């Protein structure tokens, strides 16, 4: 794996897409993920910005994905509980059930060949579209290198 490429791509992408008002995302994390590897090997956070989650929270989230519980259960990221609202071939969207903002909060989770990209945003449809375009930028970069 080309870690230098991953780190450089993340840093460039994160600096222009994650942060306070005006940027499409409030937080994101890139998780090493291979659904076919042995379960005793844990997924780890390769990169993160704007969010900190514990190893237990990460393990629970990855198990939610591995067990394909997308339509049956909710998942937690930090203190927020999310419900999946749409499922696609290599990504899904979710809305926060306990959002602190009146416009709501959402999550986009996209799978590449070796990573899960989790992106969190504030707002509804218009801002969700901006968030998705932002996520697509990084995933396109990673897919170019088959990562």
N, C-alpha and C positions, 0 to 999 in steps of 0.2 A: 504494500500500500504506500502511496506517495503522500506521507504525512505533511511534508512541506507544502505541497500543493493544496491539501485540505486546509491547513492552517492559514495560508495566504488567502485562499478563496473566502474562507470564513471571515477573516479580519476585514477584508475589503467590503464584503457583502454586509456584515454586521454594522460597520461604521456608517453606512448610508441607509440602513433599513430598520435598525432597532434603536429605540430610545424614547424620548418624550414627544410632546405634541409635534405634529407635522410629519413624523415618520410613520410608515405603515404598521410597524410591529412594536409592541411594548416589551416583548421578551421572546427568546428562542433558545433551543438547545439541539445539538446534534449528538445522537446516541449511536454508538457502535452497535450494530444489530445484524445478526445472521440467524434467521429462524431455523436453520438446519444444523447448527452446531450443538454440541452436547449441552444439556440443560445445566450442568454443573459450572459451566463457564458463564460468568455474569456479563451482561451488557454494561458498558460504562459510558459516561458522558465524555465525548471527545471535545466538545466546545459548548459554551453556554454564555448567555448575555441577558441580564435583566431578571434572572430567576435562579434560585438555588433550591434543589430538591435533595432529599436524603437518599442514601442507597436503598433503603426499604421502599420509599415512594417510587424510585426508579424501577425496582424489581416488580412492584405491583403493577405499574403501568405497562412494562414489557410483557408481563404475564397476561394482562388484559388483551394485548395485541396478539400474542402467540396462541392464546386459547380461542381467538376469534369471537370474542364476546361483544362485538361492536353493536349489534342490534338488541342485545339482551340486558346489558348492564351499563352503568355509568362508570366513569373513571375520574381519578383525582390527579390534579397537578398543583402542588403546593396546597393552599387552603381551599382551592376551588374545585367544585364538582361539575363535570361536563357530561352532556348527553350527545351522542352522535346523531347528526341531522342528515347527513348524506354520505354515501359510501361509493367510491369509485375504484377502478382497478388497482392503483397504487397509492391512493390517498383517501382521506376522509376529513370531514368538517364536523365540528361540535360546537354547541353553545353552552355557556356557563349557566348553571342552574341557580347559583347563589351570587350573581353578579352584583358588584357594589355600584356600578354606574347605570344610570337609567337607560342609556342606549344599548346596554348589554356588552358582553364580552364573548369572544370566540377563540377557537383553536383550529389550526390546520395541521394535520399530521400526514407527512408524505414519506414514502418508502423508496429508497434507492437500492442498489444491489447490496450495499453493506451498511447503510445508515438509515435511521429514522430522524427526520427533521420535524421538530415540534415548534410551531410558531403560534404565539398568542397575540391577539389584537383586541382593541376596544372598538365598540360600535356595531353597526348592523350591516346591511347589504352593500352599500357603497364602499365602506371601509373594509369589508370582507373581500371585495374584489381587488382592492389595492394590496391587501395582505397576500392574496393568492398570487398576484403578479410578482410580488416580492419573493415569495417562496419559490416560485418557478425559476427565478433568476439563479438562485444558488443550486437548485436541483439540476438545472441544465448544465451548469459548470461541472458538478460532480459526475453526472452521467456521461459527459464528454470523455472522462477518464475511466469510465466503468466503475465508479465508486458508489 
